[in-house]
Amino acid sequence: MSTATSLSTTTRLLHWLVALLMIGLLCVGFAMATFEIYALYPLHKAVGVLALLLIVPRAVRRLLQGWPAPVRHYPAWEHGLAVLMHWVLLLGTLLMPLSGLVMSAAGGHGVDVFGFELFAAQPDPARPGEVLPLNATAAGIGHTLHWLAGYAVAAAVVLHVAGALKRHVLDKDRTLLRMLGR
C-alpha cells in the first residue's frame, strides 16, 4: 500500500532496481559513445533488455495506481517540476530500451541476451565485419530517440536526486525516508 506516509515494498523495490539499472546503463552508454568502447555493446544491450522486464511492470503499476501522495504541501512550481520529472523518468525509462532494441535490430546488429538471440544479426557477405540493416529508417529513428532519451533521462535523474536531497536536507521532510522504507 502506497500512501503519503509509506510505500509498498514492491514500489520501493521496483524504484531502486530500475534506478540502479538505468543509471548504470546511462553511464555505460555514455562511455561507449564517448570512447567508442564497442566491446560493451553486447552487455549494454543484454542488460537493457532485462531492465525492460522490470520497467514495463513498474510503468503499468504507476499508470494504474498513480503517483504516491506528497508527504506535505509543496509550492506549485516545485510540485509541477516533480510531476514533470516523474513523467520524463517514466516515459524515458520505457523509451530507452525500446528505442535501443529498434536501433539494434533494425540496424542489422541483432540483439542477444547472454546467449539467447532475440534478433539475429544480419552480416553483410560483401563486407566482412559489417551488417546489412533491415530497415535503415527505423534504425535511424531508434538511434535518435535513444540519444535524445538518454540525455533527457540523465537530466531528469540529476534533478530527481537533487529534489530528493533538497527535501531531505533543507525541507527535512520524509520523502527520501519513505522511499528508503523508513
Beta strands, then each sheet from edge to edge (+ up, - down):
strand 1: 111-113
strand 2: 116-119
sheet 1: 1+ 2-
end
